[in-house]
Amino acid sequence: MTTTSQDWQFETKQIHSGAQPDPVTNARATPIYQTTAYVFNNSDHAKNLFALAEFGNIYTRIQNPTQDVAEQRIAALEGGTAALLLSSGQSATTFAILNIAQAGDHIVSSSSIYGGTYNLFKYTLEKLGIETTFVEDQDNPEEWRRAVKPNTKAFFAESIGNPKINILDIRAVADVAHESGVPLIVDNTIAT
């Protein structure tokens, strides 16, 4: 009997999602590729890869076969279409915001967030031309609603605020975000 990955149980997805047996050795385990550089088939292949016109490995900072398997596995476990591994929670927050907002845009954030994230939003994003409005009472949907501007691109909060350890009413804030046509980005660090 043959099954597809859609039929796999959670435990099987944990072990096998994103991985294929090695076509040369038939090894089942995903190898750890300890490389930063890759060989190109020819100069056109290299040109297409660097122009992002063709998908493939260029440099480990961008993609690595081992990382690709881990990303596919996480996406399968979470029921998502894709995942992205990053070096830290702060880089994940930065990636999330910078993929949604640019100079001239605005985000709304709870003020009950990790100090590094607060400083990222208040000082670094401001230097990039992205304005942040901090909601003081994250439990008040009306405060979130009043903070929305025509150029608002996202809401941000932590599921459990750091350092207050206050619990976000995700549904209430998500409802306001979605009414406003923007995503709610939730940092789940403390809960995980």
N, C-alpha and C positions, 0 to 999 in steps of 0.2 A: 504494500500500500504506500502510495506517495502522497505526501502532504505538502501544502504550500505554507509559507511563513504566516499567512493570514490565519491558518488553522492552528498555529502553535499556541500552546498555553504560555502563561507568563514565565514559568521556570525555563522553558525551552528558549523563549526569546532572550532571556538573560544570558544564555550560553552561546546561542548561534546567530542571532540577528546581525545582519551586515557582513557576515563572514562566509567565505566560500572555501571549500577544500583547495589546497594548493594543486594546480593543474599538473605540476611536474612530479611532486612527491606524494600527493594525496594526503598530506598532513592535514589534520583536522583543526589544530590550534592556530589561532591567528598569530603570525610572527610579529615581533617588534622590529620595525624598520628603524635602525639607528643611522639615519642618513639625513643630510640637509640638502643634498643636490641630486639631480636626476639627469639621465641621459636623454638626449633628444634624437629622434629618428633622422632628422636633417634640419637644415636652416629654416625651411618653411614651417616645419612642425614647431620649432622653437618660437618663430615669429607669431604663429597662431596662438600658441599657449600664452605668451606674454601679452598679446593683444586681447586675451580672454575670448577669442573667437572659437577656441576649441578647449574642451575640458580635459584636464590632465595635471599631473604633478609637475610643478615648476621649482618650488622651494618649500621646505618643511614649514616655514613660518606661515605659508598660505594653506598648505595641505600636506598630509602625510598618510600613506595607506593604513597605518595602525590607527591613527586618529579618525580616519574615515569610518572604519569599522565601529569604533566606539560611538561616533556620532549617530550612525545608522541604528546601533543597538539602543541608544537612549531614546531616539525618536520612536522606535518600535515599542519600547516599554511604556512610553508616555502616550502612545496613540497619535503621535504627530507625523508630519510629513518630512521633517528634517530637524537636525539639531546642530549646534555649533559649540565646540569646545573652546574655551578661552582660559587664559592663565589665572584669572582671579574674578571675584565677584564684581570688583570695581570696573574691570575691563568689560564684563558682561553688561553692566549698567551703561557704561559709555557707549558700547556698540549699539545697544537697544535705542538709546536716545538719538545718537548721531545717524542712525538709519531712518529715523522718522522726522527729526527736526534739523533745520539748518538756519543760517543767519537770517534774522527777521522773524523767526518763529517763536513760539511761546509754549511752555509746559506748565502744568500744575502739579505740585507735589505736596504730600503731607510734610509737615515740619518735624514729625516724629520719625526721623530716619537716622541711619548711621552717620556719624560726623564727617567721614570722608566723602560720602555721597552728598551731604548737605554742602560741603565746600566745593565739590565738583559742580553742583547746580548753581550755587550762588556766585562763585568766582570764575571758574574755568569756562563754563558755558556762556557766561556773560561776555567774556573776552572773545568768544566765537560768535557773538551776536544773537544768542538764544536766551530769551528772558524766562525766568522762573518765578511763579507766584507760589508762595508757601501757604498752605492751609493750616491754620493753628489748631482747629478742632476737627480732626479727621473723621469724627463720628457724626458730623453735621453735614448731610448731603447738600443743604442749601449753601453752605460755605464753599463747597466744591463748585456748585453751579454758578455762584457769583464770581468765581475766579476765572471762568472761561472767557476767552476773547476770540475774535474772529480768526486769529492766527494760531490758536491753541492746537497743538499736534498730539499731545499725550498727557495722561495722568500717570503719576508714579507714587507708589507707597510700599511699605513693607508689611507682610502678613502679620508679623509681630514686630512692633517698633523697637529699635535699638537706640537708646538704652532704656526707654520707659517701660518696655515689655507690655505695651498696650496692643490689643487685638483689633485688627482692621475689619470692619464690616465690608468684606469684599463685594458682596452682592449689591449693597446700597451704593458704594462708590462706582462699581462697574455700571450700574444702571444710569448714573449721571454721566459717566464717560460716554457710554453708548448713545444716550440721548443727544450728546454733544458731537457725536460722530468721530470720537477718538478712542484709541485703545487705552486700557488700564494696564500698566506694567507693574507687576507685583514681585518684589524681592522676597524670596521665601527662605533666606539664609538661616535665621534663627530656628525656624520650624524644621529645617532639615539638618 
